[in-house]
Amino acid sequence: MLKIQSKLKLNSTFVSRLSTSISMPECDFVPNKYEGPKYEDVSKTKRENLTKGSPAYYKENLLIHQGHKQWLWDTNGKRYLDLFAGIVTVSVGHCHPKVNAALEDQIKKLWHTTSIYLYPGIHEYTQKLLGKFPSKFNTVLYANSGSEANDLALYLSRLYTSRFDIISLRNAYHGMSPYTMGITNLNTWKYNVPTAFGIQTIMNPDIYRGPWGGKNCRDSPVQALRDCDCGPNECQAGNHYSYQVQDILLHCAPKGGKVAALIAESIQGVGGAVQFPKNFLKQAAQIVQNAGGLVISDEVQTGFGRTGSKYWGFENHEILPDMVTLAKGIGNGFPMAALVTTKEIADSLGQAAHFNTYGGNPMACAVGSAVLDVIDEEKLQQNCETVGTYFLKELEKLRDEFEIVGDVRGKGLMIGLELVENKKTKKPLNLDSVLSIFENTKDMGVLFGRGGLFGNVFRIKPPMCINKEDVDFGVYALRESLYKESKNRQ
């Protein structure tokens, strides 16, 4: 147990500095010596030749040179604990040896033919992937990104149902293609271009910021602080929010509630790791499916065991969707994606020709197959459950200690920590303070993500191979940074 010194009174709570520091965990991997372009030259290219729509993440941005498992090295040789996994993309660890070997073996034999020919890899991988799903799912359509997969899911739902309207959630993020921009409902990602024709949005079922929900409403080791009247086996918030779906069918959809689909993340990612109330998604899915619509589960960030208790996020909600979209962790950083559905639905594409040049290519299938093997062999789903729960409970201590930590939420290694001016008003912490904490954790060697509509949520979605020692160091760096910022606010 760590000793504490220098108590500091802040907002009626005592915040204390740790007298014992925690060192970065050891790593026996030695990165190669960097021999590439200078930092100044790379920065100039970023500034003058790449899009301004993708700004630098830090004041002095990182120039990353090499990665191994949960670790990254910059060109100066400094090591960082990666708790964001390339935006929830590196599932089994940077440059995992087995995944690397599978890709290296494949590129010696065959890079690309497209799906106009048969090749063994797509057969082997498809069967292995479908083996992770309920028996209802028997067809896979391959793509290269989450945007593509979600775009195809919308298109396919409209073809299959002969309906047009799609229901999505406010605060959702589903991609940046013209189609998916319509179902991405965060103004920070939207341009002044029409994209949402036929899209109906419902109130975000946010237990922390929404009108309903409280300490009994989350499927999480950490609950919201506010009270609610829900009993052990009920969630009134879930009932209230799911009624918003029914209201869309009654007032906004074509007569008879004719919608093509409902699309939802299992836990919102870019929106700040927002968890829905218990029963919300189950009831919402039933409403849409009973009206003849389809349910699309966006598992781009929550799939492949990341939530710990289940392999797919939708299983935590006790729903059986009609389509599931996959990307990011499916390839551990290799560009690949998939839409998993039934043959009946997929065959709607037979009305014309459908083709994806790189979807399901030999290299992607080799990588995807190795990723599935590593998740099973190294018991990474179980690791997400054990280490993720430990992580959440440690972060809960920070929430109880610091007035500027308003909420901690999540499941497995899909975690969010929301920063506020104070717990009573829940006003988002000013951006200067958020960035100060963010920069300080980076300087201490820990990389977090940021998200949420106001950019005030620390997104914690590391490679699924991290351990409790990594958690202790990450929490220590965050606590020291919170302490420093709280002291400055006296």
C-alpha positions as CSV (number, residue, x, y, z in Angstrom):
1,M,0.0,0.0,0.0
2,L,1.4,3.4,-1.0
3,K,2.2,6.0,1.6
4,I,0.7,9.5,1.3
5,Q,2.0,12.9,2.0
6,S,1.1,16.6,1.5
7,K,-2.7,16.7,1.8
8,L,-4.3,19.4,-0.2
9,K,-7.9,20.5,0.3
10,L,-9.8,20.9,-3.0
11,N,-13.5,21.4,-3.4
12,S,-14.3,20.0,0.0
13,T,-12.3,16.8,-0.6
14,F,-8.7,15.9,0.4
15,V,-6.3,15.1,-2.4
16,S,-2.9,13.7,-1.4
17,R,0.4,13.3,-3.2
18,L,1.9,9.8,-3.2
19,S,5.2,9.6,-1.4
20,T,6.2,6.5,-3.3
21,S,6.5,6.7,-7.1
22,I,5.8,3.8,-9.4
23,S,8.3,3.0,-12.1
24,M,7.5,2.1,-15.7
25,P,7.3,-1.7,-15.9
26,E,10.4,-3.5,-17.4
27,C,10.5,-4.6,-21.0
28,D,13.2,-6.8,-22.4
29,F,12.5,-5.9,-26.0
30,V,15.2,-3.7,-27.6
31,P,14.0,-1.5,-30.5
32,N,16.1,-0.9,-33.6
33,K,18.1,2.3,-33.8
34,Y,16.2,4.9,-35.7
35,E,17.8,6.0,-39.0
36,G,14.9,7.8,-40.7
37,P,14.1,11.4,-41.6
38,K,14.5,14.1,-39.0
39,Y,11.6,15.2,-36.7
40,E,11.6,18.6,-38.2
41,D,11.2,17.3,-41.7
42,V,8.4,14.9,-40.8
43,S,6.6,17.7,-38.9
44,K,6.9,20.0,-41.9
45,T,5.3,17.3,-44.2
46,K,2.5,16.9,-41.7
47,R,2.0,20.7,-41.6
48,E,2.3,21.5,-45.3
49,N,1.3,18.3,-47.2
50,L,-1.2,16.4,-45.1
51,T,-4.8,17.4,-44.2
52,K,-5.6,19.9,-41.5
53,G,-8.6,17.7,-40.6
54,S,-6.3,15.5,-38.7
55,P,-4.5,17.7,-36.2
56,A,-1.5,16.8,-34.0
57,Y,-2.5,15.0,-30.9
58,Y,0.0,16.8,-28.6
59,K,1.7,20.2,-28.5
60,E,4.9,18.5,-29.5
61,N,3.7,15.5,-31.5
62,L,5.2,12.1,-31.1
63,L,7.3,10.6,-33.9
64,I,6.8,6.9,-33.3
65,H,9.5,4.6,-34.6
66,Q,8.6,1.0,-33.4
67,G,6.1,-1.0,-31.3
68,H,6.1,-4.2,-29.4
69,K,3.0,-5.6,-27.6
70,Q,1.8,-2.7,-25.3
71,W,4.9,-0.5,-25.9
72,L,5.8,2.2,-28.3
73,W,9.1,3.9,-28.9
74,D,9.7,7.3,-30.3
75,T,12.7,8.2,-32.5
76,N,14.7,9.3,-29.5
77,G,14.3,5.9,-27.9
78,K,11.8,7.0,-25.2
79,R,9.4,4.2,-24.4
80,Y,5.6,4.7,-23.9
81,L,2.9,2.6,-22.4
82,D,0.2,2.6,-25.1
83,L,-3.3,2.7,-23.5
84,F,-5.1,3.7,-26.7
85,A,-3.9,1.0,-29.1
86,G,-3.8,3.1,-32.2
87,I,-7.5,4.2,-31.6
88,V,-8.6,0.8,-30.3
89,T,-7.1,-1.0,-33.3
90,V,-4.1,-2.9,-32.0
91,S,-5.9,-5.8,-30.3
92,V,-3.3,-8.5,-29.5
93,G,-0.3,-6.2,-29.2
94,H,2.0,-4.2,-31.5
95,C,3.9,-6.3,-34.0
96,H,2.8,-9.6,-32.3
97,P,5.3,-12.3,-33.4
98,K,2.7,-14.8,-34.5
99,V,0.8,-12.2,-36.5
100,N,4.0,-10.9,-38.1
101,A,5.0,-14.4,-39.0
102,A,1.7,-15.2,-40.6
103,L,1.9,-12.1,-42.8
104,E,5.5,-12.7,-43.7
105,D,4.7,-16.3,-44.7
106,Q,1.8,-15.2,-46.8
107,I,3.5,-12.4,-48.7
108,K,6.2,-14.9,-49.8
109,K,3.4,-16.9,-51.6
110,L,0.6,-14.6,-52.7
111,W,-0.3,-10.9,-52.1
112,H,-3.3,-10.3,-54.2
113,T,-5.7,-11.9,-56.7
114,T,-9.1,-10.3,-55.7
115,S,-12.1,-12.5,-54.9
116,I,-12.8,-13.3,-58.6
117,Y,-10.6,-16.4,-58.0
118,L,-10.7,-18.9,-55.2
119,Y,-7.8,-19.1,-52.7
120,P,-7.4,-21.2,-49.5
121,G,-7.0,-18.3,-47.1
122,I,-10.4,-16.7,-47.5
123,H,-12.1,-20.2,-47.0
124,E,-10.0,-20.9,-43.8
125,Y,-10.5,-17.5,-42.3
126,T,-14.2,-17.3,-43.1
127,Q,-14.9,-20.6,-41.4
128,K,-12.8,-19.6,-38.4
129,L,-14.5,-16.2,-38.0
130,L,-18.0,-17.6,-38.4
131,G,-17.2,-20.1,-35.6
132,K,-17.1,-17.2,-33.2
133,F,-20.7,-16.2,-34.0
134,P,-24.1,-17.6,-33.1
135,S,-25.2,-20.2,-35.7
136,K,-27.6,-17.7,-37.3
137,F,-24.7,-16.0,-39.0
138,N,-23.3,-17.8,-42.1
139,T,-22.1,-15.2,-44.5
140,V,-19.2,-12.7,-44.5
141,L,-18.6,-9.7,-46.8
142,Y,-15.1,-8.3,-46.6
143,A,-14.0,-4.7,-46.7
144,N,-11.0,-2.6,-45.6
145,S,-12.3,-0.2,-42.9
146,G,-15.1,0.3,-40.4
147,S,-16.5,3.0,-42.5
148,E,-16.8,0.7,-45.5
149,A,-18.4,-2.1,-43.4
150,N,-21.0,0.2,-41.9
151,D,-21.6,1.9,-45.3
152,L,-22.3,-1.6,-46.8
153,A,-24.5,-2.5,-43.8
154,L,-26.8,0.5,-44.4
155,Y,-26.9,-0.2,-48.1
156,L,-27.7,-3.8,-47.6
157,S,-30.4,-3.1,-45.0
158,R,-32.2,-0.8,-47.5
159,L,-31.9,-3.4,-50.3
160,Y,-33.2,-6.3,-48.2
161,T,-36.1,-4.5,-46.5
162,S,-37.0,-2.2,-49.5
163,R,-37.2,0.6,-46.9
164,F,-35.1,3.7,-46.5
165,D,-35.1,5.2,-43.0
166,I,-32.3,4.3,-40.6
167,I,-32.3,4.9,-36.8
168,S,-29.1,5.9,-35.2
169,L,-28.1,7.3,-31.8
170,R,-27.0,10.8,-31.0
171,N,-23.3,10.9,-29.9
172,A,-22.7,7.8,-32.1
173,Y,-19.7,7.4,-34.4
174,H,-19.9,5.0,-37.3
175,G,-17.4,6.3,-39.8
176,M,-16.5,9.1,-42.2
177,S,-17.8,8.0,-45.6
178,P,-20.6,10.0,-47.1
179,Y,-23.2,7.4,-46.1
180,T,-21.9,6.9,-42.5
181,M,-21.5,10.6,-41.9
182,G,-25.2,10.6,-41.7
183,I,-25.3,8.2,-38.8
184,T,-22.2,9.8,-37.0
185,N,-23.9,12.2,-34.7
186,L,-21.1,14.3,-33.1
187,N,-20.9,17.8,-34.4
188,T,-17.2,17.8,-34.1
189,W,-17.0,15.3,-37.0
190,K,-19.6,16.9,-39.2
191,Y,-19.2,19.3,-42.2
192,N,-21.7,21.6,-43.7
193,V,-22.6,19.1,-46.4
194,P,-26.0,17.2,-46.6
195,T,-25.4,13.6,-45.5
196,A,-28.3,12.4,-43.3
197,F,-31.2,12.0,-45.8
198,G,-33.4,9.2,-44.4
199,I,-31.6,9.1,-41.0
200,Q,-33.6,9.4,-37.8
201,T,-31.7,10.0,-34.6
202,I,-32.8,9.2,-31.0
203,M,-31.7,10.7,-27.7
204,N,-28.5,9.2,-26.5
205,P,-29.1,6.8,-23.6
206,D,-26.3,8.3,-21.5
207,I,-26.6,7.3,-17.8
208,Y,-24.2,10.0,-16.7
209,R,-25.4,13.1,-18.7
210,G,-28.9,12.1,-19.8
211,P,-32.2,12.7,-18.0
212,W,-32.5,9.1,-16.8
213,G,-30.2,6.6,-15.1
214,G,-28.2,6.1,-12.0
215,K,-26.2,3.8,-9.7
216,N,-28.1,0.6,-10.7
217,C,-28.2,1.0,-14.4
218,R,-24.8,0.0,-15.9
219,D,-23.4,-3.4,-16.8
220,S,-20.1,-2.4,-15.3
221,P,-17.9,-2.8,-12.2
222,V,-18.3,1.0,-11.7
223,Q,-21.7,2.7,-11.5
224,A,-22.7,6.3,-11.9
225,L,-22.8,8.4,-8.7
226,R,-26.4,9.7,-8.9
227,D,-29.3,7.8,-7.4
228,C,-32.0,6.0,-9.2
229,D,-35.2,4.1,-8.3
230,C,-34.4,1.0,-10.2
231,G,-34.7,-2.3,-8.4
232,P,-32.2,-5.3,-8.7
233,N,-33.9,-6.8,-11.8
234,E,-35.1,-3.7,-13.5
235,C,-33.8,-0.5,-15.2
236,Q,-36.3,2.3,-15.6
237,A,-33.8,4.3,-17.6
238,G,-33.6,1.5,-20.2
239,N,-37.4,1.6,-20.5
240,H,-37.5,5.4,-20.9
241,Y,-34.8,5.5,-23.5
242,S,-36.1,2.6,-25.5
243,Y,-39.4,4.4,-25.8
244,Q,-37.6,7.0,-27.9
245,V,-37.3,4.3,-30.6
246,Q,-41.0,3.6,-30.4
247,D,-41.6,7.4,-30.7
248,I,-39.6,7.5,-33.9
249,L,-41.6,4.8,-35.4
250,L,-44.9,6.5,-34.4
251,H,-44.0,10.1,-35.6
252,C,-41.0,10.1,-37.9
253,A,-40.9,6.9,-39.9
254,P,-43.1,6.2,-42.9
255,K,-46.6,5.0,-42.0
256,G,-46.5,1.7,-40.2
257,G,-43.1,2.2,-38.6
258,K,-41.3,1.2,-41.8
259,V,-37.6,1.6,-41.0
260,A,-34.8,-0.4,-42.7
261,A,-32.6,-0.7,-39.6
262,L,-31.3,0.5,-36.2
263,I,-27.5,0.8,-35.9
264,A,-25.7,1.1,-32.6
265,E,-22.4,0.5,-31.0
266,S,-22.4,-1.8,-28.0
267,I,-20.4,0.8,-26.0
268,Q,-19.9,4.1,-27.8
269,G,-16.3,4.6,-28.7
270,V,-15.5,8.1,-30.1
271,G,-18.4,9.5,-28.1
272,G,-16.6,8.8,-24.9
273,A,-17.1,5.2,-23.8
274,V,-20.7,5.8,-23.1
275,Q,-22.5,2.7,-21.8
276,F,-26.2,2.3,-22.2
277,P,-28.7,1.4,-19.4
278,K,-29.4,-2.3,-18.9
279,N,-32.2,-3.5,-21.3
280,F,-32.1,-0.4,-23.5
281,L,-30.5,-2.1,-26.5
282,K,-32.5,-5.3,-26.0
283,Q,-35.8,-3.4,-26.0
284,A,-34.8,-1.1,-28.8
285,A,-33.8,-4.1,-31.0
286,Q,-37.1,-5.9,-30.3
287,I,-39.1,-2.8,-31.3
288,V,-37.3,-2.4,-34.6
289,Q,-37.3,-6.1,-35.4
290,N,-40.9,-6.5,-34.6
291,A,-41.6,-3.6,-37.0
292,G,-39.8,-5.5,-39.8
293,G,-36.5,-3.6,-39.6
294,L,-33.0,-5.0,-39.1
295,V,-30.5,-4.4,-36.3
296,I,-26.9,-3.6,-37.1
297,S,-24.4,-4.1,-34.3
298,D,-21.2,-1.9,-34.8
299,E,-18.5,-4.0,-33.2
300,V,-15.6,-2.1,-34.8
301,Q,-14.3,-1.2,-31.3
302,T,-16.0,-3.6,-28.9
303,G,-15.5,-6.9,-30.7
304,F,-13.0,-9.8,-30.3
305,G,-13.3,-10.1,-26.5
306,R,-12.5,-6.5,-25.6
307,T,-15.4,-6.2,-23.2
308,G,-14.2,-9.3,-21.3
309,S,-17.4,-11.1,-20.4
310,K,-18.4,-11.9,-24.0
311,Y,-16.6,-12.2,-27.3
312,W,-19.0,-9.7,-29.0
313,G,-20.3,-6.6,-27.3
314,F,-23.9,-7.3,-28.5
315,E,-23.9,-10.5,-26.4
316,N,-23.7,-8.3,-23.3
317,H,-27.0,-6.8,-24.3
318,E,-28.7,-10.2,-24.9
319,I,-29.6,-9.3,-28.5
320,L,-29.2,-11.2,-31.7
321,P,-28.6,-8.6,-34.5
322,D,-29.1,-9.2,-38.2
323,M,-25.7,-7.7,-39.2
324,V,-22.5,-7.2,-37.3
325,T,-19.7,-4.9,-38.6
326,L,-16.0,-5.5,-37.7
327,A,-12.8,-3.6,-38.2
328,K,-9.9,-2.2,-36.2
329,G,-8.9,-5.1,-33.9
330,I,-9.9,-7.7,-36.5
331,G,-6.4,-7.1,-38.1
332,N,-4.4,-5.8,-35.2
333,G,-3.6,-2.7,-37.3
334,F,-3.7,-4.3,-40.7
335,P,-6.4,-2.7,-42.9
336,M,-9.3,-5.1,-43.0
337,A,-13.0,-5.2,-42.1
338,A,-16.0,-7.4,-42.4
339,L,-19.8,-7.5,-42.3
340,V,-21.2,-10.7,-40.9
341,T,-24.8,-11.5,-41.6
342,T,-27.1,-14.2,-43.0
343,K,-27.1,-15.6,-46.5
344,E,-30.7,-14.4,-47.0
345,I,-29.8,-10.8,-46.3
346,A,-26.5,-10.9,-48.2
347,D,-28.1,-12.4,-51.3
348,S,-29.9,-9.0,-51.8
349,L,-26.7,-7.9,-53.4
350,G,-27.4,-10.4,-56.2
351,Q,-29.7,-7.8,-57.8
352,A,-26.6,-6.4,-59.4
353,A,-22.8,-6.9,-59.2
354,H,-21.0,-6.1,-56.0
355,F,-17.2,-6.1,-55.6
356,N,-14.5,-4.9,-53.2
357,T,-11.0,-4.9,-54.8
358,Y,-9.0,-5.6,-51.6
359,G,-11.7,-7.0,-49.3
360,G,-10.7,-10.5,-48.0
361,N,-7.3,-10.4,-49.8
362,P,-4.8,-13.2,-48.9
363,M,-2.7,-11.0,-46.7
364,A,-5.7,-9.8,-44.7
365,C,-7.0,-13.3,-44.2
366,A,-3.7,-14.6,-43.0
367,V,-3.4,-11.7,-40.5
368,G,-7.0,-12.1,-39.3
369,S,-6.6,-15.8,-38.8
370,A,-3.5,-15.3,-36.7
371,V,-5.3,-12.7,-34.6
372,L,-8.1,-15.1,-33.8
373,D,-5.5,-17.7,-32.8
374,V,-3.6,-15.3,-30.5
375,I,-6.8,-14.2,-28.7
376,D,-7.6,-17.8,-27.9
377,E,-4.1,-19.0,-27.1
378,E,-3.2,-16.1,-24.9
379,K,-6.6,-16.0,-23.3
380,L,-6.9,-12.3,-24.1
381,Q,-10.7,-12.2,-23.6
382,Q,-10.2,-13.4,-20.1
383,N,-7.4,-10.9,-19.6
384,C,-9.7,-8.1,-20.7
385,E,-12.2,-9.3,-18.0
386,T,-9.6,-9.6,-15.2
387,V,-7.3,-6.7,-16.0
388,G,-10.2,-4.5,-17.2
389,T,-12.1,-4.9,-14.0
390,Y,-9.0,-4.1,-12.0
391,F,-8.4,-1.0,-14.1
392,L,-11.9,0.2,-13.6
393,K,-11.8,-0.2,-9.8
394,E,-8.5,1.6,-9.6
395,L,-9.9,4.5,-11.7
396,E,-13.0,4.5,-9.5
397,K,-10.6,5.5,-6.6
398,L,-9.5,8.5,-8.7
399,R,-13.1,9.5,-9.2
400,D,-13.8,9.3,-5.5
401,E,-10.6,11.3,-4.8
402,F,-10.6,14.1,-7.3
403,E,-13.4,16.6,-7.8
404,I,-12.6,17.0,-11.5
405,V,-13.1,13.3,-12.2
406,G,-16.9,13.2,-12.8
407,D,-17.4,9.6,-14.1
408,V,-15.6,6.3,-14.7
409,R,-17.4,3.8,-16.9
410,G,-16.8,0.8,-19.1
411,K,-16.4,-2.9,-19.4
412,G,-13.4,-5.0,-19.9
413,L,-10.7,-2.9,-21.6
414,M,-13.2,-0.5,-23.1
415,I,-13.0,2.3,-20.5
416,G,-13.8,6.0,-20.2
417,L,-12.9,8.6,-17.5
418,E,-14.8,11.9,-17.8
419,L,-13.3,15.2,-16.6
420,V,-15.5,18.0,-15.2
421,E,-15.2,21.3,-13.5
422,N,-17.0,19.8,-10.5
423,K,-19.2,16.8,-9.8
424,K,-22.3,18.8,-9.0
425,T,-22.7,20.7,-12.3
426,K,-21.0,18.1,-14.5
427,K,-19.8,21.0,-16.6
428,P,-17.0,19.6,-18.9
429,L,-13.6,20.5,-17.7
430,N,-12.1,23.4,-19.7
431,L,-10.0,22.2,-22.6
432,D,-6.8,23.9,-21.4
433,S,-7.0,21.8,-18.2
434,V,-7.8,18.6,-20.1
435,L,-4.9,19.1,-22.4
436,S,-2.6,19.9,-19.5
437,I,-3.4,16.6,-17.9
438,F,-3.1,14.9,-21.3
439,E,0.3,16.3,-22.0
440,N,1.6,15.5,-18.5
441,T,0.6,11.8,-18.8
442,K,2.4,11.7,-22.1
443,D,5.5,13.3,-20.6
444,M,5.4,10.6,-17.9
445,G,5.4,7.9,-20.6
446,V,1.7,7.0,-20.8
447,L,-0.5,7.5,-23.9
448,F,-4.2,7.9,-23.5
449,G,-6.9,8.8,-26.0
450,R,-9.4,11.5,-25.8
451,G,-13.1,11.6,-26.9
452,G,-16.6,12.7,-26.1
453,L,-18.4,15.6,-27.6
454,F,-16.4,18.1,-25.5
455,G,-13.1,16.3,-25.8
456,N,-13.1,15.8,-22.0
457,V,-13.2,12.0,-21.8
458,F,-10.0,10.0,-21.5
459,R,-10.4,7.0,-23.7
460,I,-8.6,3.9,-22.3
461,K,-8.7,1.1,-24.8
462,P,-5.2,-0.5,-24.7
463,P,-3.8,-3.6,-26.5
464,M,-5.6,-6.5,-24.8
465,C,-2.3,-8.0,-23.6
466,I,-1.6,-5.4,-20.8
467,N,-1.3,-6.6,-17.2
468,K,-2.0,-5.3,-13.8
469,E,1.6,-3.9,-13.4
470,D,0.9,-1.7,-16.5
471,V,-2.4,-0.6,-15.0
472,D,-0.7,0.5,-11.8
473,F,1.8,2.6,-13.7
474,G,-0.9,4.1,-16.0
475,V,-3.1,5.0,-13.0
476,Y,-0.1,6.4,-11.2
477,A,0.8,8.7,-14.1
478,L,-2.9,9.8,-14.4
479,R,-3.1,10.4,-10.7
480,E,0.0,12.5,-10.6
481,S,-1.3,14.5,-13.5
482,L,-4.7,15.0,-11.9
483,Y,-3.0,16.1,-8.7
484,K,-0.8,18.6,-10.5
485,E,-3.8,20.1,-12.3
486,S,-6.0,20.2,-9.1
487,K,-3.2,22.0,-7.2
488,N,-3.0,24.6,-10.0
489,R,-6.8,25.2,-9.6
490,Q,-6.5,26.4,-6.0
